[in-house]
């Protein structure tokens, strides 16, 4: 005897929902690391990194001892361009940019 249509639909729905509840086996984990230090004197930094590297950008300090970092996982091959604008830390709501810095990463 064949199952009825509603029974078959409920069975398929249960299988679909059961599959959605399972966690994926592979998570995004970095395979390597690449550090990029931005120099305030230069206006452009170019670097080649490999796929799945954890890229850490060391930003120039606004004041002594206040360096910040930006980190991301390189998961798409090609060229990634980032632009940073350096503004003085005056506490004002509006500030004119002091300098710009372009970062060009080639991801292989």
N, C-alpha and C positions, 0 to 999 in steps of 0.2 A: 504494500500500500504506500502510495506517495504522500508526503506531508502536504498539508493545505498551504495555500499562499500566505495567510497571516502567520502561520507557524514558521514557514521558511523565512519570511521577512524578520521576525523576531530573532531567529537564530542568527541571521546575517548581521543584524544590528548588535547583538551581543558579542559576536566575534569582532566587529569593527570597534566597538567601545573597549573591549578587552585589549585590543592591540594598541589603542591610543593611550592606555594607562601605563604601558611598559616604558621604562626609561631607555633612552638611547645608550648604546654601548660605548660609542666613541665621542669624547668631548674634545673641544678645542684646547690643545695643549701646545705651548711653544716648543719648537724643536731646537731653537738656539736663541741667542741674544745679540742685539746690535745696539750699541750706544752711539748717539749722535750729539755732539757738543756744539752748540751754536755760539759763535764768536760775534761779539757786538761790533767789532771792526769790519767784519765781512758782511756783505748784503745777501750772499747766497751760499748755501751749503748743498753739495751733491754727494750722495752716497749710494752704494749698491748693497742691498740686503737680500737674503734668501727667503723663499716662501716659508711661512709659519714661524718666522723669527719674531721675538718680542722686541719691538723697536722702542727705545727710550730716548726721548729728546730732552737734553739738559738745556733749559732756557737760561739766558744770561741773567745774573742777579740784578734786581732793581736797586737793592741796597746790599751792603756787605753781609754775607751769611743768609741771604734770602732766596737762593736759587730754587727754582721750581722745575718739576719734570712732568712730561706728558708721555704716556706709554700706550701702545696699541699693538695688536697682533697683525702682522702682514699676511693677509689671506687672499689677496688678489694680485696676480702677476701683472706687471706693467709698470707704469709710472704714476707715482702719487706726488702731488704738489701741495704744499702747505705754506701759508703766508702768515707771519706773525708781525704785529705792529707794536713797537715799543713806545709806551707813553710814560711820562713822568708820574711818580707817585706823590702828587701834591695834595690829594684829598679833595680836590675840586670835582664837581660833577662833570665838567667838560674839560678836556685836555687835548692839546694839539699833539699829534704823533712826533716823536723824536726821530725814529728810524723804522724801516721795515726790513724784514728778513725772509727770504724765500728758501724753502727746503724742498729739494727735489730728490725723491727716493726712487730708485729703480729696483723693482722686486722681481727676482729671477726664480 
